[in-house]
Amino acid sequence: MATLGVPIRLLLEAEKHKVTVEMKSGETFRGLLSTAESSMNLQLSDCICTASNGKVRKMDAVYLKGSGIRLIVVPEMLRNAPCLGKQSAKRKRE
């Protein structure tokens, strides 16, 4: 099995935390990250969707396809996630 890259490992660490996801279509979703897959497909629960025209709606659950995601904002507390520590240690040695 191939090892997972840092972005995917960070997403897995973000499970059960509030995240904000901006789609290429301009929609923004903010909710609890229930599941993250290695393909960056995400499942959010208790979600608020803001359409590109500004219309807001509440959703119990939503499944977002990874290929349509522009960016993901994870909680600040994940700055100290173990998966980032190993990367920092490697860079200090170089």
Order of alpha helices (4+ residues) and beta strands (2+ residues): alpha-beta-beta-beta-beta-beta-alpha
